[in-house]
Amino acid sequence: MDERDALARLATLLPEAGDDAAVVDGLVVTTDMLHQSTDFPDGTTRYTAGWRAVGASLSDVAAMGGDAVAAVAVYGAPTFEFEEIEAFVTGARDVCEQVGGAYVGGDLDSHEEFTVASTAIGRADEPVLRSGATPGDTVCVTGTLGRSAAGLHLFETGETDRANELFRFQPRVAAGRVLAGRATAMMDSSDGLARSLHQLADASDCGFAIESPLPIDNSVDEIVESDDERQELGVFFGEDFELVCTVPETELPTIRSELSVPLSRIGTVTDSGVTLDGETLPDRGYTHG
């Protein structure tokens, strides 16, 4: 069984789970695990690894419309080199500071491959769940899509400086706070736009009619040779950590005026089905395991 199958079967044991983070007494709590073999390509600096690992958990806080409070991480590796640990902690601290939170520590452990388990805590008075989308709402996404796909390609071609830069994404905590109380449903796009839409559709018992053009990152144009490949990386690759949300059409102008990042309208909530330009959009994206 893969990650999705396991989570689906666990849903009966953990009915409180299912959103990007758990909600406990006004706090949102989330945890993630990243591995050298699947998440940190050759050439990823420890600074980038610290930023990206902790940033992934902060993105879950953002998806709930929460303020970032603090994060911790477990750093596991075959050997401990102080310079690498220091770089990791600096990256983790810097990404927390970017979103108004604090990196407050963690644990060190021996492990057969470099592995990070991170946990973030946020505060959310009006947490945004995945289950509130209503037909007629507008579907939106922050920022651009495909940045991590471009970064992976650049790692593979040896352009590691640029690749590391693309892998250090900005968690959308500030945008999530603006959307809190206005968005009817929200999650991050770590599994890819297509899969995120299917997960939102399942949670909200609705559908989505998505339309091109989508906000594909300019870095994707540097590595593709066709529009089809461009769309593939933007829609299915994942690991971009943007916010995918639904909002009432009347709220969109006000939300955009308060955001410091672009918010693109990409479609409409419907009664059923997930389509892109009138064609069925496959439920395909990033999956662990």
Secondary structure, DSSP 8 states (H G I E B T S, - for coil): --HHHHHHHHTTT-TT--SSSEEETTEEEEEEEEEHHHHS-TT--HHHHHHHHHHHHHHHHHHTT-EEEEEEEEEEESS--HHHHHHHHHHHHHHHHHTT-EEEEEEEEE-SS-EEEEEEEEE-SS---SS---TT-EEEEES-B-HHHHHHHHHHTT-HHHHHHHHS----HHHHHHHTTT-SEEEE-TT-HHHHHHHHHHHHT-EEEE-S---B-HHHHTT-SSHHHHHHHHHH------EEEEE-GGGHHHHHHH-SS-EEEEEEEESS-EEETTEE---------
